[in-house]
């Protein structure tokens, strides 16, 4: 290995991102054109680039609208791209969701709806259920994001506060054929959880959504609880005849990004170990586990000798108790640096593959054996910053933030720990 460790980690991250670009992933999964119209709708951080790939490879006429995050636009000529807010929904997302639902009304059995769904779609395609307001949804989203709830729990709640998610978009398309092209940012790649499954039957219930809010101590707004207790109209369930012509296809997932990084590492004579593509849990606890494995490599040559690359994906959570800045990847790396405690030969990168860690302007950050010593020299207290959920400020002060801008794809978090031969 001749490349500098942190430079190599960045290049491995770039390889992971390249493997999940819609131009590469979407075309092989496109269906045949229908007899009738083709309508393209969708939402997510990768929705615009997915729409762009469809336009470039679709052999016939099409029209439609997709919703993506501010700053994630890609040029399209036939499919309208609307930008909206993430992770807390805004008026632009609500109005666009209303337009999406209207666009698929009145279709026939000869028509086809292509639904382009990627992570972030829950917030971007925000259509409150009857009786709820956008303010209600904003308040619940903010509370869930701070609570430590995992993405499956959050999306269970979101489905039952929505007029379009949890299979309801697909129902609105009936009797047209529906092909969902899904990019997974979900641990386990469950289609029903990706962007709250607008084209997928929903196994969860109002009662489960209510229990999740109670579990995390969320008790307002009152309108949300009244809506969940009432449970007037459940989301469509498996076996619903209106979903019989829905075909959901997974076009990209975290595992392929990890495999791309592993292949690039192997080409450099480094042994890659993919720990898992679906790790969940508190970011700082996950960091402790990763540090323990790194020590096992150095101390005992297990599960591989050096040089070795530990890779993992999934989506950790952060229970926000402090007032600092930073997403789950910055939190993970700050906790990892403390757990490694200057361990020689250990370097790491953690980043969100969409290019945005939480709500900040960085994808993630990088650490090396000298991270804590440089922090002490700069009068930065790593433990205090972690207690304040202030990973962004910590790494910003060191100049170790990873800033990519929007990558226009999204296959969840990417973590890589490089253990060199010394």
Secondary structure, DSSP 4 states (H G I P E B T S, - for coil): --S-HHHHHHHHHHHHHHHT-HHHHTGGG-----SS-EEEEEESTTHHHHHHHHHHH--S--EEEEEEETT-----SSEEEEEE-SSS--HHHHHHHHHHHHHTTT--TT-EEEEEE-TTHHHHS--BPTT--HHHHHHHHHHHHHHT--HHHHHHHHHTTBSSTTTHHHHHHTTSEEEEEEE--STT--TTTGGG-TTS-----HHHHHHHHHHTT----HHHHHHHHH--SPPP-TT-GGGTTEEEEEEE-HHHHHHHHHHHHHTTT-EEEEEEEEE-SBHHHHHHHHHHHHHHHHHH--S--SSEEEEEEE--B----SS----HHHHHHHHHHHHHTT-TTEEEEEEETTS-STTSS-SEEEE-TTHHHHHHHTT--HHHHHHTT-HHHHHHHHT-EE-----S----EEEEEEE---
